[in-house]
């Protein structure tokens, strides 16, 4: 189950590096089916000083319904409002897990289970540089859920407002690029899962700690999706997270003020619907 959760994390991140052409007014299949293969190098958790290498093969499914959708903007979402400049939806995204036995700072503590996020997201197009290029402000508000696949717990709330530049035809060949800067905020309950140390898990080098809510850090990211053929795309994403000034810098589990992530992958689409929609 740990491996499945890690693969889900990678899939979400890889698909996020291939943003939809929501403003490019092109005709696309209603649904697509294929497979995704990817690899990445990621921190075990925000502000960790240890990393994991992850490899995934997973099915790839896109559905571009008028309301219900499954695509690069979210693993699953229901679009409530869409205009030329504003989009509002309820979406499901995100996943994270980490085995404490594989991380020195968390040794002997409970594992960080698979985590998912669900909640509303507002996207506002602030400017258009060209027909296929735009600058967006995205404001999600997510409830975070944790599961060990036997039961589900609500473990807090988080938000990552982001300002992003997107271009759906960067080289004139359908290459999509996205570069963004964002800030991460979370409540006390969620941050206590990551950075809190209960008394029973305190040691001489890891004192007890009660986490605080607030600012978690800033992120810079850039990704691309390059079409090689009509059915094959290669993807890449790099991301830097900067945790200076975070609410829980004093936690013994807060080990690094900067972390980086590198993801690469490929999507092969082998089946598309004949019905198309305008995106």
Phi, psi and omega in degrees: 000325177302317181293320178300316180295320178297319179296320179298320177301313180296319180299314180298318182292319180294316180294328178294338179280357179241072188298147178291151175274065187293338184245009187266355176051063175239159181265124184231159178299146177299320177217155178222146179229137181190207180220152178234137174231133182206169178215152181203164177233112191226150174291152182296328176196166181303130181072017173283158176250012176234149187237161176234143171264129185231141179231140182220142159237127183213155171293154181234124182224133177235133174227123186250060177287165181295325180246301182274132186217151171221109185196195190294339180281350180176148180299326177202133180206155174244115184275119184266322184218135175215129173226189182298328185239348185232136173225135180227129181214170170248123188225159177243129182199167171086145177199147181201136170210160178201130176277122182297331179295340181263005182228122185298320184295328184257009183306129179088352179266164176299149176295155168274112184286171172307134180235139175233160181233140177217139179163180181283154178218128177250128176238127181239125175278115185274326183201154174239122179273333179197180183303321185256004183240139180204158176246125185239150168247126183242131182230099175264154171228114191241135163275136182255130180243146180235142179214145170255018180072009171245334175202164184241137179237142169275125186237020174131192182227151175210161177213141178230080175297138187218141172252124188225144170257130179230142177222124184266000180210058194297317181256010183079010182236019180089005178292132180253136177229152176214132175228133185214160173229134184215166177237141181248130177232146178209155181281174183299320184300314180291316182293333177293329175297320182278319192242351180284145177236101177297156182307320184290347179249009179286145176226180180298327180260357181223081183293158177300145183208133174253119186286161178243155174274162177135214186288134178252332181154176178247155179227146170237131182218154175212136181216163179214157171226113186251118178283126175266322174220183178295340185244353186234128175234142170254144186234154174205150177208137170237145182212137173242134177244134186236116191253012177301134179082006180294154185299334186241037176300335182278354180292141175293347178268352175276104192247345182212135179276353178212135176226160180226153179226137176230128180230140173222153180185183179213144175240126176249119178259118184247356181209128179229151177285151174286330178289137180239163177225157177270125180247000000 
